[in-house]
Each structure stands twice: as structure tokens, then as C-alpha cells.
Amino acid sequence: ERLPSLPPRRPAARGATVAGRPAMDNAGRARLDRPMTRERDAIIVGGGLNGPAMALALAEAGLRVTLVDALPAEVRADPEFDGRAYNISLGSRRFLEVIGVWPAVAAEAQPVSRIVIEDARPGEIAARAPLHFDHAELDDGPASQILEDRFLRRALLSATLAHPRIETRAPLRIAETRFDDARAEAVTEAGEVLRAPV
């Protein structure tokens, strides 16, 4: 955090004191009271699934990342927070391996061994399946795996909180975002300005 530079202090006149007037003797104090500006390599607003995953990918590439979310970490870590499940493709699984999250959730994932797509209306006898996928046809294992949201979300949260190049700001609400060709800015409800090239 880089604070604004202060102007040189003027020497007090002989016989005068810094408390001689109600004004403060530190002429730069007014600038110190302004909302702070923080500079990072990347700012990500949203701590669901995509935000933490992107933060980890950028951090692993050496960038300093600020991850902002309106909800506190303990709420997002609640196993009852979201009851959804996801079909994690082989490509997504490899991505989770690269960012170091897959080992934490692999035991909870259920492989999809076979997929059959049929052409029939409810109550009718299905015609021969026009499409089917079998995991045995792949050398890298199942084409996808089913994983509950609660396991993936908590693993991503733990990984971001532990990463030395990720600053997690939560709970923190963003009031405005601004973009131009050179940088992005996120302004908090308190007036703090977060800046980054991305």
C-alpha cells in the first residue's frame, strides 16, 4: 500500500505553537483521510466457483490477485450453502489438477462411466440409441465426473485463502466497476479504489 507523499512541513514561527490555531499542523492529513487506492495485478469480483478458480490460475502464473466477495468466508464454506452438483468434464478436471484443487475433491467425485442418448418420447419404446459414450474408450479415464457444489466450493475457498499471492477481501461489497484500455477499477461502498491492469 503506497500512501500519498506529504508536503514538507513549514518551520513554526518563533514563539508560535502548533496548537495556536484550531487547524491541524499536518497539511497532508486531509489527503491521508481520502479513500485508499490499492494496486494489484488482477481484481476478481465474485467468490463463487469461477472467481476463485481464475484467481488460483493467475496466482500460479505469478500474478498478485485480489479476490472480492460480498459474503463472508464462513458462509461460503457452509456445506449447506448450495445443494447443486456439477458434471466435471475431463478438461475441467485437468484444470482443477493444475491449480491444485482436484486432490482435495477427488474422493468425493463420482465417475460417469457411460452416457446413452436415446430418441423417444415419454411412454414410448426407445429407438436404438443414436449416441453413446463409454469411459473404457478413453485412455485418461472417465470423460466426466459428478461433484457436489459443497465440496468444490469449499476446496476452492481453502486454496485461495492459503495462496500467498491471493488477497481475499470478504465480506466486501463493490459499488462500481470501471474499465479503460489500461486498467480496471473496483470501487467499494466505503470509497476504497482497487486498481489492476486486469
Secondary structure, DSSP 4 states (H G I P E B T S, - for coil): --PPPPPPPPPPPTT--TTSSSS-S-TTHHHHTSPPEEE-SEEEE--SSHHHHHHHHHHHTT--EEEE-SS-HHHHT-TTS---EEEEEHHHHHHHHHTT-HHHHGGG-EE--EEEE----TTSPPPPPSEEEEGGG-TTS-SEEEEEHHHHHHHHHHHHHH-TTEEEE-S--EEEEEE-SS-EEEEETTS-EEEE--
